[in-house]
Amino acid sequence: MKEEGMNHRVVVIGAGYAGLMTAKRLARRLRRDQVHVTLVNGRAEFVERVRLHQLAAGQRLRHATLADLVDGTGIELVVDRVTDVDRAAKRVHLDAGDALRYDTLVYALGSGPDTTSVPGIAEHAYPLGDLDHAAAFATALPELVRTGGRVRVVGGGLTGIEAAAELAEAHPELRTSLVCGTGLGPGLSDRGRDYVHEAMTRLGVTVHEHAKVGEVTAAGLHLVDGSVLPANAVLWTAGFTVPDLACRIGLAVNAGGRIVVDDTQRSVTDPDVYAVGDAATVPGPGGRELRMACATGTPMGVTAADAIAARLTGRTPRRHAFRYYAQNLSLGRRDGLFQWVRADDTPRDRFFTGRRAAWAKERIVRFAALRPQRLTGPYRIPR
Ligand SMILES: Cc1cc2nc3c(=O)[nH]c(=O)nc-3n(C[C@H](O)[C@H](O)[C@H](O)COP(=O)(O)OP(=O)(O)OC[C@H]3O[C@@H](n4cnc5c(N)ncnc54)[C@H](O)[C@@H]3O)c2cc1C
């Protein structure tokens, strides 16, 4: 129960794109005597996950501190790991032993690399999904470059394409290849895919399509057809998974462990819990689950913040309505592909490429990191 005379306590767990957006927008939507927002994150920095392939390729990234990003907002920042949530007592338990009381919880713990889908990933690959593994690959890179090592990037989706291109452009001494379980860039238009194939050839990246990996060992990739692709290093980009906390605390989750929410991002199990970003499952246009992306997670944060603010002030919340506009991928620092898509993410046969696309991608990535506090602009949810 809320104590008499106290403002409403919202605890946001996870300060990635979605959690930071929710916390900052909520803090701006309501007065400080109406809401107290606490933001909990395991790290003191804001990790731009969408740049981890750049980090893996040896670029130096500057991480903004969360303290700077919430400065002046009234948000209380707690840097600690969440270990548990007691929904009955409405408390978030932290690694340091403290507990934070909440009236409303926003669950935004994001996702990480899936190291269980194929045996040997955890032991013999660098999963490109979190800062630590990306940094570990960057540490191993100088020796790989010195010896002209063979690097296998696994995953033919956007992350794999971006990672292979980034590596090959920055380190032509490496023998870089891209191993795709199905085809290259399955979500792209035919002409867009042709462009990516040409870019890979230009960068010296060998593309293996329909090469399904059955196991990773110290020797390399063992494909399900029995062949072996030897490797000095494996960068794994195929698949993300979510923490099991949501399931452990009894929230309804889908088969992938993502929290089932209504059209205001509120858990269907618990009206005092909202979920945003990779941690939540939301049906998109055409009924297809929104893919894990900062492009989908940030608008979820908008919806959640607005819904919480509306309910606390006796208004009816607006429903989440999302449509896709484009898929934008970098192909190194000087090339890219900006693929227009329909509302349901299926590709149109319209795109642009080259430096203009690379520039557009860079602008979008910067915008995603720096603008979560804005109340207007593209983050106004399209109706
Ligand atoms: C290499 C790469 C490239 C990508 N490129 C794109 C792209 O171009 N466009 C796009 O839209 N998406 C892209 N993505 C996907 C995108 O990064 C994710 O979908 C997005 O980061 C999800 O945002 P989020 O806020 O839900 O979670 P996250 O960004 O994962 O943030 C979750 C936060 O929770 C914290 N946390 C987790 N567990 C705990 C705990 N127990 N206690 C405390 N804190 C915790 C984490 O430290 C983190 O700060 C890319 C991903 C990768 C890896």
The ligand as a MOL file (V3000), in Angstrom:
LIG
                    3D

  0  0  0     0  0            999 V3000
M  V30 BEGIN CTAB
M  V30 COUNTS 53 58 0 0 0
M  V30 BEGIN ATOM
M  V30 1 C 25.4370 -5.2540 -32.3820 0
M  V30 2 C 23.9930 -4.8590 -32.2910 0
M  V30 3 C 23.4680 -3.9900 -33.2390 0
M  V30 4 C 22.1300 -3.6140 -33.1530 0
M  V30 5 N 21.6360 -2.7400 -34.0830 0
M  V30 6 C 20.3760 -2.3050 -33.9690 0
M  V30 7 C 19.8730 -1.3380 -34.8850 0
M  V30 8 O 20.5700 -0.9240 -35.8060 0
M  V30 9 N 18.6080 -0.8940 -34.7230 0
M  V30 10 C 17.8050 -1.3510 -33.6980 0
M  V30 11 O 16.6620 -0.8850 -33.5940 0
M  V30 12 N 18.2520 -2.2710 -32.8080 0
M  V30 13 C 19.5070 -2.7650 -32.9290 0
M  V30 14 N 19.9790 -3.6840 -32.0310 0
M  V30 15 C 19.0730 -4.2010 -30.9830 0
M  V30 16 C 18.9990 -3.2260 -29.8070 0
M  V30 17 O 20.2780 -2.9270 -29.3370 0
M  V30 18 C 18.1650 -3.8030 -28.6700 0
M  V30 19 O 16.9400 -4.2580 -29.1710 0
M  V30 20 C 17.9300 -2.7180 -27.6240 0
M  V30 21 O 19.1510 -2.4040 -26.9840 0
M  V30 22 C 16.8960 -3.1520 -26.5910 0
M  V30 23 O 16.7060 -2.0870 -25.7020 0
M  V30 24 P 16.2390 -2.3600 -24.2020 0
M  V30 25 O 16.1650 -1.0400 -23.5170 0
M  V30 26 O 15.0370 -3.2280 -24.1940 0
M  V30 27 O 17.3890 -3.2610 -23.5580 0
M  V30 28 P 18.9560 -3.0350 -23.3950 0
M  V30 29 O 19.4580 -1.9990 -24.3260 0
M  V30 30 O 19.5260 -4.4060 -23.4550 0
M  V30 31 O 19.0800 -2.4610 -21.9210 0
M  V30 32 C 18.7900 -3.2510 -20.7830 0
M  V30 33 C 19.4910 -2.6440 -19.5930 0
M  V30 34 O 19.1690 -3.4190 -18.4340 0
M  V30 35 C 20.3470 -3.6520 -17.6810 0
M  V30 36 N 20.1710 -4.8790 -16.9200 0
M  V30 37 C 19.9800 -6.1310 -17.4010 0
M  V30 38 N 19.8260 -6.9910 -16.3770 0
M  V30 39 C 19.9210 -6.2710 -15.2430 0
M  V30 40 C 19.8040 -6.5830 -13.8520 0
M  V30 41 N 19.5740 -7.8330 -13.4050 0
M  V30 42 N 19.9390 -5.5860 -12.9530 0
M  V30 43 C 20.1480 -4.3030 -13.3720 0
M  V30 44 N 20.2510 -3.9460 -14.6580 0
M  V30 45 C 20.1380 -4.9200 -15.5840 0
M  V30 46 C 21.4500 -3.7450 -18.7380 0
M  V30 47 O 22.7320 -3.4910 -18.1660 0
M  V30 48 C 21.0190 -2.6610 -19.7170 0
M  V30 49 O 21.5260 -1.4000 -19.3500 0
M  V30 50 C 21.3090 -4.1120 -32.1000 0
M  V30 51 C 21.8480 -4.9810 -31.1360 0
M  V30 52 C 23.1730 -5.3690 -31.2310 0
M  V30 53 C 23.7350 -6.2910 -30.1700 0
M  V30 END ATOM
M  V30 BEGIN BOND
M  V30 1 1 1 2
M  V30 2 1 2 3
M  V30 3 2 2 52
M  V30 4 2 3 4
M  V30 5 1 4 5
M  V30 6 1 4 50
M  V30 7 2 5 6
M  V30 8 1 6 7
M  V30 9 1 6 13
M  V30 10 2 7 8
M  V30 11 1 7 9
M  V30 12 1 9 10
M  V30 13 2 10 11
M  V30 14 1 10 12
M  V30 15 2 12 13
M  V30 16 1 13 14
M  V30 17 1 14 15
M  V30 18 1 14 50
M  V30 19 1 15 16
M  V30 20 1 16 17
M  V30 21 1 16 18
M  V30 22 1 18 19
M  V30 23 1 18 20
M  V30 24 1 20 21
M  V30 25 1 20 22
M  V30 26 1 22 23
M  V30 27 1 23 24
M  V30 28 2 24 25
M  V30 29 1 24 26
M  V30 30 1 24 27
M  V30 31 1 27 28
M  V30 32 2 28 29
M  V30 33 1 28 30
M  V30 34 1 28 31
M  V30 35 1 31 32
M  V30 36 1 32 33
M  V30 37 1 33 34
M  V30 38 1 33 48
M  V30 39 1 34 35
M  V30 40 1 35 36
M  V30 41 1 35 46
M  V30 42 1 36 37
M  V30 43 1 36 45
M  V30 44 2 37 38
M  V30 45 1 38 39
M  V30 46 1 39 40
M  V30 47 2 39 45
M  V30 48 1 40 41
M  V30 49 2 40 42
M  V30 50 1 42 43
M  V30 51 2 43 44
M  V30 52 1 44 45
M  V30 53 1 46 47
M  V30 54 1 46 48
M  V30 55 1 48 49
M  V30 56 2 50 51
M  V30 57 1 51 52
M  V30 58 1 52 53
M  V30 END BOND
M  V30 END CTAB
M  END
